[in-house]
Structure formats: C-alpha cells, structure tokens
Amino acid sequence: MGAAEASAREENRVEKRVRMVGVAGALPATVRTSSDVEAMVSQSGGRFRPRPGIIEALSGVRERRVAGNEEQCSDLAVSACRQVLRRSGVPLESIDLLIFASAGQDLIEPATAHIVQSKLGTRCPVFDVKNACNSFLNGVQLAESLISSGSNTNVLVAVGEISSRGIAWHANSLGDFKRNMPGYTMGDAGAAALFSTATDGSGIFYRKFASLSEHWELTTVLSGGSMHPRGAEHSYIRANSPRLKLAFREIGLPFLCTALNEAGVQFEDFKRIFVHQVSLPYLKDMLAESGIPASKVEVTVSELGNLAAATIPVAIAQALERGTIGQGDRVMCLGLASGISIGVLMMDI
C-alpha cells in the first residue's frame, strides 16, 4: 500500500463532525428595568397596579434590552451575522445556506430568512425554522444534518427576537397580570452561528430532541394563523406557567438522564452548560432537580430577561468573549420550548 493510500485511509478513520465556526449576539442599546415595566402596566389604563418590585421578586429579572421602534427581527439577526462573518473570515459568497431560526419574525410571509439575506448580502437558498424557544437548536440540528450529508458546506443559522412588541400591558386583575407575566420578563436580542465540517475532533457529537405536543395550549400567541387571523387581543404572549413547569418536569428529567447515558457523559465532563432561561426561580428549581451544577451554567436571565430562541447562542457568545470557554472545551446546550419540546446538543468547541 502506497503512502498516499495509507494517508487517505487514515483520513477516513477520523470522525468528521460539524463544528461551530463562530457565534455572536446582538443586543439593542435600550435598557428597560423591571421597575419600568411595572410603571408601564400601571399606566396602561387597566385597574391593576403591580406592587413595586413584584416582577423582579417573581422572576429574578432586573432588566432587559428593548429594540428601537424602527428595528426589526431581521435587523438584529443581520447584526449578529455580520459579526460572525467578520470574526471567522468567511466571505459572504461562501455561505451556501441561511436558516432563520427564531420564535420571532418580521411578518408572516415571506420567510424572514429572505429579508435577512436581502439585508446581509448573501445569495443562497434560505428558509425559516420555527419551534418557539427551541428554534435555534432545531436550526443547528438541520444545519448539522445537511452538512453531514454533503448537501451544504457553510450554513449560517440566524435568530432575531423582538418579544417586546407582543406584551399585554393592560391588566385589570392579578389573574390578568399573572397570565401576562411571561411578556413582562422578555428581552430582545439577535444571534447567529456559522457551521461547517471539522476533522480535528471538534464539533457536535450528540443531539436529541423530544416533544409533548398535547401541552401546546399552555403558551400561545394566537394571532396570524387560521384560528385567529385578525384581532389585536390575540397578538400577546399568554402562558399557564404553573402547568408548563409541571409538564417540563414530566418530560425533562427522564429525557436528560437518557441523553447523558446515551452520550456516555456526565455533567462534570462539560466546561459550561447553556440552558434556556425563562426566570431565575425556575432555573434554580430545574438545576436542583436535575443535578446540573449551578457553577457550570451561564446565567443571562437576570440582566437580559427571557431571550426566546436567542438565549443559548447569546450565552455562548458571551462566555467566549469573557474567556469562560475556549477552543477544546466541551459544552452542552439544553433547550426548553412551548409546544412543548425539549432538546439537548453536546459539542466540543
């Protein structure tokens, strides 16, 4: 056997994973505190006046970022995409697929991915992936599959969330206030991550997703589809938080145990664990029940609120910028979303 053939066989024995080439977050400049939110509820014309400090006491959210009136979901996504491309050195023409993976969108039709591409300047196939707060992880799931199959080489997964425009400020009772509470904790953000093939051992090595779709009614934004095509009252996010927490407990812990066993890993093997965060009390309860070490979790909800599908990529980008994680580190992403669905993804940076 010649040297060239031996080299080719050795190369074939190297596991070809899909790696994250770069990731970035884009945060609007305006900061809105929980005190500001309480004032907005009080001034909305409703009869309910929230007690000062109640939002932070219930959610742990001190402040969040809010997009400007002229900013769109696509703008936040494009800002993050430009950062990724600049830092990675990958030219626009090398991107052969763009996925907009977000709970938010600029409009119902066409896919927001087209608007992102028009503003960004890429020229490739595009489409949207929507699965509430798990949209980013599902976008990564698709990107990995398409790259592994040989269909694509460089896939850009972008997120743009402007949840601040779907908040029901008007509350006539404590019951209204509680139903509207998810909106009061939301923050706006964009994110993007670039994926390509790796042969150096880095990249994604495990992924698993599951759903309990019988719970779809627990968190909704009703407007824009065939059920409720019109009506401003349907455009706000509503949730039954106690039932949602019970449903996640039903699926989450067994799912996570199975994932760890299948991957042959334990929490201690990861430098950082990135968890979707809806509130600080819920996060603490989930960590205590699952056994995830709090010291390994990147906490963003206190300063940024619930960023929907941007939560995990923004947290990864912040950890990289601070040097909390770096090349060669192993990380886990744990997504939780209305619907309900759950997803876990493990990779070596």
N, C-alpha and C positions, 0 to 999 in steps of 0.2 A: 504494500500500500504506500503510495507516494505521500510526501509531506502535505501537499495541497488537499488531498482527500482526507487525510487524518485531521487537518485543521477544520475542514468542513463538518466532519462528524462530531468533532468536539464542540463546534458552534451549535450544532443541532441539539446537543445534550444540555446546553444552557437554557434554563427556563426563560421564555420570552414573556414577560409581563407587560402590562400597560402602566405607565407611570405618570404622575402629575408633574409636568414640566414647570409649571408656575401657577400661582394663585394670588388674587388680590381682592381687597374690599374697597368699596366706595361709600363714604358716609357723608350725608348732607351736612352743611355747616350749622344749620339752626338747631339749637338745643331746646327741648321742651321738658320742663321738670314735671314731676307728679303734682306739685302744688299748682302749676299752670293748668294741668288737666282738670283738677278739681274746680278751679275757678271757671273754666270753660263749661263744665257741667252745670255749675251754679248759675251761670249767665245765659244758659241756653233757652230759658223760658219755662223749663219744667219745674214741678213743685218740689222735687228732691234736692236737698242741699247736702253734699257729702261732708262728713266731718273732716277737718284739716288733718292730713297725714294718713288718711284711711287707705289710699291707693298704695303707698309705699309699705304700709303695715301689712296689707293683704298680699301684695305681690313681690315685694322686695325691689321694685323698680324705682330708682331715684330720678332717672332722666332717660330720654330717648332722642334720636335725631329725626328731624322732620324736613321733607323735601320742600323746595320752593314751589310757588304756585305754577311756574312755567316748566318745572321739571317733570319728566315722565319716567316710568319704569325703565324704558329703553335707554334714557339718558344715564341713569345710574349704572345700568349694565354696560353700556359703552365705555364709561369712565373706567370701570374695573377691567374691561377687556384691553383697553389701551395700555394700562399699567402692566398687565401680564405680558403682552406682546413686546413692550419696550424692555422689560427686565429679562425676558427669555431670549431676546434677539431673533425671534421667529418673525419673518416678514408676513404681511397680510396675504400675499399670494400663495403662501404655503398652507394656509388654513383650508382644509377641504370639506369641513362640515362645521356648522354652527348650530348649537342647540340652545334655545332659550328655555330654561328650566326653572319655573317660578310659579308661585301662587298668584302673583300679580300679573297684570298685563296692561298694555296701553289701551286696547279696545278688543272687542270680541272677534272681529275679522278685519284684516287678515291676521295670521300668526304674528305675534310681536317680534319673533326672530327676524322677519323681513325688515321691520323698522330698525332693529339693532344693526342688521347688515348694511342697510342704506346709510346709516349714520357713521358706521365704523369703516366701511370701505372694502370689506371682504367681498368676494364673488364666488360663492359656493352654494351647495344645497343647504337649506335651513329648515327647521321645524321647531314647534313648541312641545314641551313636555310639561304636563300639569298634574301634580298629585299633592296639592296643598304644601305643607312644610317639608315633605319628603321629595319635592320636585328636583332639587339639586342632586340628591343621591341617586334618584332614578335616571337623571340625565347622565351622571357618571357611569351608571350601570350600562346604559345604551352605548356610551362612548367606548367603554372597555370592550363590549361585545363586537362593535363594528371595527375597531382597530385590530382586535384579535383575529377576526375573520379575514382581514386583508382588504376590507371594503374602504377603509379610510386610514390616513396616516396621522394627521394633526387635527384633533377635534377640540373646539372651543365650547365650553359649557358656561353659559352666562345666566345671571339672576338679576332681576330688578324688582324690588318690593317697595310699594308706597301704600302701606296699610293705613296711613293717617287720613286718607280720604274715605275710608269705609267705617267711620266711627259714629255711633249713635250718641250724640251729646245730650239729647233730650231725655230726661228721666223723671217720672212722676212719683216713683216709689223706690224703696230699697230693692224690691224684686227687679224693677227695670234696671237699676244700677248694677246689680249682680249679673244679669243677662248681658249687659253691655260691657262688663269688666274686661273681657279679652281685648276689646278695642282700645281701652284705656292704657293697656300695657304694651301696645305695638309700637315698633320703631321702623323707620325707613332705612333702606340700605341697598347697595348693589354689590355684586360679587362676580368673579369669573375665574375659571381654572382651565388650563390647557393640558391636554393629554396626548401622549404619543407612546411608541414602543420603547421598551427598555430591555437591555440584555445584560445588565450589570447586577441583576439580583434585586434591584429596587422595584417598586411598583405595587399594584394591588395583588394581594394573594388570597383574599377571601371576601365573599359578599353573600348576603342572604336577605330576603325580603318576605314579608307576610302581611296579610290583611284580615280584619274582621269587619266586613262591609255591612253587616247588619246594624252597625252603630253609626251609619252615615249621617243620621239626623242630629247627632249631638253637637256638631259645629257646622254652621252653614252661613253662606252669603247667597241669598235666594235669587237675586236678580240676574237678568241677562239671558236666561235659557227659556225653554218651552213652558216650564212651570209658572214662571213669573217674568214675562218678557218686559213688563213696564211697572213703574211704581217706585218712587224714591225710598219708601219704607222698607223695600226688600234689599237695599244696597248695603246694609250694615252687617258686620260680623256679629253673630249671636252664638252662644255656647252654653251647654249644660256642663259646667266644669266638674262638679262632683261625680256625675255619671261617667264623664270622659276619663277621669282619673281611675275609676274602678275598672273601666274597660281596658285601659292601658296596663293596669296591674294584672288583669286576666291573661293578656297575651304577652306582655313584655318580659317578665322574669323567666318563664319557661323558654321563650324564644332566645333570650340572651344566653341562658345556660347551654342550650343546644348548639348555638353558634360557637361558643368557646370550646365545647367538646369536639365539634367537627373540625375546627381550625387547629386544635391541639395547642391552645394557648390559654393563658390566664391574665388577669388584669395587670399583674406585676410585669408582664412582658412588654407593656406599652409605655413609651415615654409620656404620651399625652393622650387623653380620651376626650373627644369632642362630642358633646351631647346637645341635642336640640333643647332649648330652654323657653318655657312659657312663663314661669315665675320662679322666684328663688325658693319659696317654701316647697313647691312641687319638686324642684330639682333636688333639694336636700332630702326629701322623703324618698325619692327614687334612688338616690345614691345609697341611702341607708338600707333600703330593702334589697337592692341588687348586690351590694358589697363593693361597688365601684369606689376606689379610694378618692376622696374629695380632693386630695393633693394633686391628683393627676388630671383634674377636669379644668378646662379653660372656661371661666365664668364670665359671661358677657351680658347677661340679662339685667344686672343692676344698673349699668351705665348706658346700655343700648336698647333695653326692652326686648320683646319678642320680635325677632327679625324675620320670622317665617322661614322661607327656604334659603335665605341668605345667612342664617345663623351659623351653620357649620363652616362654610367657606370663609366667612369673615373672621371667625375664631381661629381658623388655621392660619390665615394671613397675618393676624395679629401675633400669634405665637411665633411664627417665622421671623417677623420683624423684630421682636424682642429677643430673639435667640433662645426662646424656651424650647424650641425644637429645631433640628437642623438635619443636614444630609446624613443618612444612615439610621435615623431614628424610626421606630415603629409606632404608628398611631392607629387609633380606632375611631370611627365615626358612627354614632348611634342616632338615628333619626326617628322621630315620632310625629305622626301627622293625623289630622282629622280624616275621617273616612270609614274606619280608622286603619292606618297602616303603620308598619314599623320596618326599619331597615338597618342593617349593620354592614360596615365596609372596613376592611383592615388593609393597611398598606405600609410599605417601607418608603420613607421619604427619599 
